[in-house]
Amino acid sequence: MMTKISYSGYRFPSEIIQRAIWLYVRFTFPALIRKSAAALAQVEANRLQITGASAIIREDALKFWKAGREGCVHV
């Protein structure tokens, strides 16, 4: 059971304060969640681009290493 919050000493009645809080939460939090989801998606996209770049570098290094190994003459 929730305890009743006392708004004594405030300018407006408790019903108006509670409604203002409800409206704030109702219309602010979904926008914050959307912004957070978009930011996380951007971070993930950046991470995948970095991973892709490192995979390309790794593939090129292996290609050159194999080419160099094949070109060497062992005595």
PyMOL commands that place a pseudoatom at each C-alpha (Angstrom):
pseudoatom trace, name=CA, resn=MET, resi=1, chain=A, elem=C, hetatm=0, pos=[0.000, 0.000, 0.000]
pseudoatom trace, name=CA, resn=MET, resi=2, chain=A, elem=C, hetatm=0, pos=[1.335, 3.398, -0.960]
pseudoatom trace, name=CA, resn=THR, resi=3, chain=A, elem=C, hetatm=0, pos=[1.651, 6.078, 1.669]
pseudoatom trace, name=CA, resn=LYS, resi=4, chain=A, elem=C, hetatm=0, pos=[-0.056, 9.398, 1.091]
pseudoatom trace, name=CA, resn=ILE, resi=5, chain=A, elem=C, hetatm=0, pos=[2.378, 12.163, 0.233]
pseudoatom trace, name=CA, resn=SER, resi=6, chain=A, elem=C, hetatm=0, pos=[1.883, 15.439, 2.046]
pseudoatom trace, name=CA, resn=TYR, resi=7, chain=A, elem=C, hetatm=0, pos=[2.068, 18.556, -0.106]
pseudoatom trace, name=CA, resn=SER, resi=8, chain=A, elem=C, hetatm=0, pos=[1.431, 20.931, 2.784]
pseudoatom trace, name=CA, resn=GLY, resi=9, chain=A, elem=C, hetatm=0, pos=[3.179, 24.243, 2.402]
pseudoatom trace, name=CA, resn=TYR, resi=10, chain=A, elem=C, hetatm=0, pos=[2.950, 24.242, -1.396]
pseudoatom trace, name=CA, resn=ARG, resi=11, chain=A, elem=C, hetatm=0, pos=[1.033, 26.816, -3.388]
pseudoatom trace, name=CA, resn=PHE, resi=12, chain=A, elem=C, hetatm=0, pos=[-1.301, 24.403, -5.219]
pseudoatom trace, name=CA, resn=PRO, resi=13, chain=A, elem=C, hetatm=0, pos=[-3.560, 21.633, -3.919]
pseudoatom trace, name=CA, resn=SER, resi=14, chain=A, elem=C, hetatm=0, pos=[-2.205, 18.074, -3.904]
pseudoatom trace, name=CA, resn=GLU, resi=15, chain=A, elem=C, hetatm=0, pos=[-4.498, 16.971, -6.765]
pseudoatom trace, name=CA, resn=ILE, resi=16, chain=A, elem=C, hetatm=0, pos=[-3.018, 19.579, -9.121]
pseudoatom trace, name=CA, resn=ILE, resi=17, chain=A, elem=C, hetatm=0, pos=[0.556, 18.755, -8.085]
pseudoatom trace, name=CA, resn=GLN, resi=18, chain=A, elem=C, hetatm=0, pos=[-0.061, 15.037, -8.598]
pseudoatom trace, name=CA, resn=ARG, resi=19, chain=A, elem=C, hetatm=0, pos=[-1.618, 15.677, -12.016]
pseudoatom trace, name=CA, resn=ALA, resi=20, chain=A, elem=C, hetatm=0, pos=[1.324, 17.888, -13.046]
pseudoatom trace, name=CA, resn=ILE, resi=21, chain=A, elem=C, hetatm=0, pos=[3.766, 15.160, -11.997]
pseudoatom trace, name=CA, resn=TRP, resi=22, chain=A, elem=C, hetatm=0, pos=[1.743, 12.546, -13.906]
pseudoatom trace, name=CA, resn=LEU, resi=23, chain=A, elem=C, hetatm=0, pos=[1.736, 14.707, -17.048]
pseudoatom trace, name=CA, resn=TYR, resi=24, chain=A, elem=C, hetatm=0, pos=[5.473, 15.338, -16.759]
pseudoatom trace, name=CA, resn=VAL, resi=25, chain=A, elem=C, hetatm=0, pos=[6.241, 11.644, -16.435]
pseudoatom trace, name=CA, resn=ARG, resi=26, chain=A, elem=C, hetatm=0, pos=[3.724, 10.689, -19.133]
pseudoatom trace, name=CA, resn=PHE, resi=27, chain=A, elem=C, hetatm=0, pos=[5.136, 12.995, -21.811]
pseudoatom trace, name=CA, resn=THR, resi=28, chain=A, elem=C, hetatm=0, pos=[8.808, 13.301, -20.828]
pseudoatom trace, name=CA, resn=PHE, resi=29, chain=A, elem=C, hetatm=0, pos=[9.944, 9.739, -20.152]
pseudoatom trace, name=CA, resn=PRO, resi=30, chain=A, elem=C, hetatm=0, pos=[8.923, 8.228, -23.517]
pseudoatom trace, name=CA, resn=ALA, resi=31, chain=A, elem=C, hetatm=0, pos=[10.930, 10.928, -25.291]
pseudoatom trace, name=CA, resn=LEU, resi=32, chain=A, elem=C, hetatm=0, pos=[13.917, 10.215, -23.050]
pseudoatom trace, name=CA, resn=ILE, resi=33, chain=A, elem=C, hetatm=0, pos=[13.620, 6.489, -23.745]
pseudoatom trace, name=CA, resn=ARG, resi=34, chain=A, elem=C, hetatm=0, pos=[13.470, 7.127, -27.503]
pseudoatom trace, name=CA, resn=LYS, resi=35, chain=A, elem=C, hetatm=0, pos=[16.551, 9.364, -27.307]
pseudoatom trace, name=CA, resn=SER, resi=36, chain=A, elem=C, hetatm=0, pos=[18.379, 6.768, -25.221]
pseudoatom trace, name=CA, resn=ALA, resi=37, chain=A, elem=C, hetatm=0, pos=[17.480, 4.000, -27.666]
pseudoatom trace, name=CA, resn=ALA, resi=38, chain=A, elem=C, hetatm=0, pos=[18.693, 6.113, -30.587]
pseudoatom trace, name=CA, resn=ALA, resi=39, chain=A, elem=C, hetatm=0, pos=[21.955, 6.895, -28.776]
pseudoatom trace, name=CA, resn=LEU, resi=40, chain=A, elem=C, hetatm=0, pos=[22.509, 3.214, -27.980]
pseudoatom trace, name=CA, resn=ALA, resi=41, chain=A, elem=C, hetatm=0, pos=[21.805, 2.280, -31.594]
pseudoatom trace, name=CA, resn=GLN, resi=42, chain=A, elem=C, hetatm=0, pos=[24.384, 4.828, -32.743]
pseudoatom trace, name=CA, resn=VAL, resi=43, chain=A, elem=C, hetatm=0, pos=[26.960, 3.461, -30.293]
pseudoatom trace, name=CA, resn=GLU, resi=44, chain=A, elem=C, hetatm=0, pos=[26.297, -0.070, -31.549]
pseudoatom trace, name=CA, resn=ALA, resi=45, chain=A, elem=C, hetatm=0, pos=[26.614, 1.075, -35.170]
pseudoatom trace, name=CA, resn=ASN, resi=46, chain=A, elem=C, hetatm=0, pos=[29.926, 2.750, -34.370]
pseudoatom trace, name=CA, resn=ARG, resi=47, chain=A, elem=C, hetatm=0, pos=[31.139, -0.385, -32.598]
pseudoatom trace, name=CA, resn=LEU, resi=48, chain=A, elem=C, hetatm=0, pos=[30.260, -2.512, -35.607]
pseudoatom trace, name=CA, resn=GLN, resi=49, chain=A, elem=C, hetatm=0, pos=[32.082, -0.123, -37.939]
pseudoatom trace, name=CA, resn=ILE, resi=50, chain=A, elem=C, hetatm=0, pos=[35.200, -0.325, -35.778]
pseudoatom trace, name=CA, resn=THR, resi=51, chain=A, elem=C, hetatm=0, pos=[34.909, -4.105, -35.647]
pseudoatom trace, name=CA, resn=GLY, resi=52, chain=A, elem=C, hetatm=0, pos=[34.505, -4.192, -39.426]
pseudoatom trace, name=CA, resn=ALA, resi=53, chain=A, elem=C, hetatm=0, pos=[37.564, -1.995, -39.902]
pseudoatom trace, name=CA, resn=SER, resi=54, chain=A, elem=C, hetatm=0, pos=[39.676, -4.172, -37.620]
pseudoatom trace, name=CA, resn=ALA, resi=55, chain=A, elem=C, hetatm=0, pos=[38.506, -7.285, -39.497]
pseudoatom trace, name=CA, resn=ILE, resi=56, chain=A, elem=C, hetatm=0, pos=[39.617, -5.733, -42.798]
pseudoatom trace, name=CA, resn=ILE, resi=57, chain=A, elem=C, hetatm=0, pos=[43.007, -4.842, -41.317]
pseudoatom trace, name=CA, resn=ARG, resi=58, chain=A, elem=C, hetatm=0, pos=[43.381, -8.383, -39.972]
pseudoatom trace, name=CA, resn=GLU, resi=59, chain=A, elem=C, hetatm=0, pos=[42.501, -9.920, -43.354]
pseudoatom trace, name=CA, resn=ASP, resi=60, chain=A, elem=C, hetatm=0, pos=[44.992, -7.655, -45.165]
pseudoatom trace, name=CA, resn=ALA, resi=61, chain=A, elem=C, hetatm=0, pos=[47.727, -8.467, -42.650]
pseudoatom trace, name=CA, resn=LEU, resi=62, chain=A, elem=C, hetatm=0, pos=[47.151, -12.212, -43.108]
pseudoatom trace, name=CA, resn=LYS, resi=63, chain=A, elem=C, hetatm=0, pos=[47.175, -11.812, -46.892]
pseudoatom trace, name=CA, resn=PHE, resi=64, chain=A, elem=C, hetatm=0, pos=[50.491, -9.931, -46.862]
pseudoatom trace, name=CA, resn=TRP, resi=65, chain=A, elem=C, hetatm=0, pos=[52.001, -12.306, -44.281]
pseudoatom trace, name=CA, resn=LYS, resi=66, chain=A, elem=C, hetatm=0, pos=[51.104, -15.344, -46.430]
pseudoatom trace, name=CA, resn=ALA, resi=67, chain=A, elem=C, hetatm=0, pos=[52.427, -13.625, -49.575]
pseudoatom trace, name=CA, resn=GLY, resi=68, chain=A, elem=C, hetatm=0, pos=[55.644, -12.759, -47.796]
pseudoatom trace, name=CA, resn=ARG, resi=69, chain=A, elem=C, hetatm=0, pos=[56.001, -16.274, -46.449]
pseudoatom trace, name=CA, resn=GLU, resi=70, chain=A, elem=C, hetatm=0, pos=[55.479, -17.797, -49.875]
pseudoatom trace, name=CA, resn=GLY, resi=71, chain=A, elem=C, hetatm=0, pos=[58.005, -15.404, -51.420]
pseudoatom trace, name=CA, resn=CYS, resi=72, chain=A, elem=C, hetatm=0, pos=[60.759, -16.276, -48.926]
pseudoatom trace, name=CA, resn=VAL, resi=73, chain=A, elem=C, hetatm=0, pos=[63.442, -18.726, -49.936]
pseudoatom trace, name=CA, resn=HIS, resi=74, chain=A, elem=C, hetatm=0, pos=[64.448, -21.031, -47.112]
pseudoatom trace, name=CA, resn=VAL, resi=75, chain=A, elem=C, hetatm=0, pos=[68.152, -21.925, -47.104]
for i in range(1, 75): cmd.bond("trace and resi %d" % i, "trace and resi %d" % (i + 1))
show_as sticks, trace
zoom trace
